[in-house]
Amino acid sequence: MFELRVICDPADADRITTALNTTFETGPVRRLPSRHSAQARLYITADHRPDTETATWPAPEDAYATAPSIIREIGWTADAAASRPVGTTLGREFWLRKAAVLDRIALTDHAPGDADEVAAKAAQRLVELDDVTGVRDARGYVRQQYARWACDQ
């Protein structure tokens, strides 16, 4: 993990952020005005992006080892969706936890017939939100990201 500092024209900030996000796994961008000019300062926490074509995804039991119960996660996602202010978008944590709980439901012995399809669609939504390319197993990606997220909680 490392931190990048970029000083650039404010008009170029979005393009630079997008380029860095395709090269690295990045955290939130902190924007500050430059101290001595009209330039923008961007601070970005980054890490090397794994080779998603050959990535070994964690097993579900490993990825979800510390996860709350499925019922509790359904409640959390419902509360998060219902309590957001009108006109705001749901953040990455919501989409990650939603995709993870749908993956967990699809893995159960008593999953409804369309559970695999619903879990795959939610997983693909997270992949698109993260703007990751080359992921062939979106549900595996969800497990990897959930395991990482859970370690940070």
N, C-alpha and C positions, 0 to 999 in steps of 0.2 A: 504494500500500500504506500502511496506517495501523494504529495500535494503539488498541484501545478498552479503557477501564477502566470496569468496572461495579461499583458497591457495592450489594449487595442482600441481602435475606433469603436464607439458604441454601436454604430451601424453594422459592424462585423461580428459583434458578440454572439448572436444567435448562430451564425454560420460556423464560427469557431467551436462553439459548444457542441453543435451537432457533429462536427468532424471528430472531436475528441470522444464523444459518446460512441461513435462507431469503431473507434480504435481501442478504447479502454472501457472497463466497467467504471462508471463515474457515479459519484454521489451528487447531492444538490450543489448547484452553482451559487456562490456568494458573489454578488456584484457590489463594487464600491467605486466611487469616483477616484480618479487618479489624484495624487496630492499636488502635482505641479502642472497639470494640463487638463484639457477637456476629454482625455482618454478615459476608458473604463478599465478597472482592475477586476479580473475574474479569478476567483480562488476555487479550485476544483479538486476534490479528493478522488483519486483514481487508483485502479489496480489493473494488472494485466488481464485481458479477456481470455478465458480458457478457449481452447480449440473445441468449439461446439460440435464439430463433425465427429470427433473421436472421444468426446467427453464421456466419462463413466458416471452415470447418474446414480445417486444414492438409492438404495432399496427403500420402499415405502416405510417399512418398520423402523429404519434408521432416520429417515427424513422427518417422520412424524412422531418420534419417540417421546418428545416432551410436549406434544400438542394437546390442547384442551380437548374435551370430548366433542364429538361431532355436533351434538345438540347445542353445546355452549358456543361453538364457532358459528353455527347457523344463527344463533341469537345475536352474536356480535356483528355479523355481516348485515343482518336485518336492521339492527339498531343504527349501525353506521350509515346505511343507505337512507333510513327514515329521518335521521337527525341532522343531515347535512343541510345547510342553508340553500334555499332555492337559487338556482343559477350557478351553483358551484359544482365542480367536478369531483369525483371520488378519487382519492390518491392511490398510489402504488400499493400501500399496505392493504387497502380494501381488496384490490384485484388479486393480490397474492394470496390473501387468506381465503377469499372466495374460491379461487381456483384450487387451492389446497383442500378445502373441505369437500368440494365436488369430486376431486380425485379420490379422496378417502371414501366417500360414499360409493363411488363406482367400484372400488376395490372390495367392498363388503359382499358377503355371500347372498344377501337379500336385496341387492341393488335393483332398482327399476330397469326395465328394458332399454331405456334411452340414456342411462346414466353415463355410459362410456362416451357417447356423443356430446352430452352436455359438459362433461369434464374436459373433453378435448377442446371444445369451443372456448371455455373459460381459460384454459391453459394457453390457447393461441392468442387470446386477448392480452394476457400478460406478456407474451413474447413480443407482440406488436407494440404494447405500451413501452417496453424496455428497448424497443428498436434494435433487437438482436437478429442477426442474419445467420443462416446455416443451421438452425435448430431443426432437426428432423423429428425429435420426440419432445413435443411441447410439454407433456405431462412429466417427463423426466426433468425438464428444465424447471418446472414448478417445484418439484421435490428438492432439487438442488438449491433453488433460491429460498424456499421455505426453511430448509435446514440452516442456511446461512443466516437468515433473518432470526430464527429461533435462538441461535447462539448469541445474537446481539441483544436479546431481550432480557 
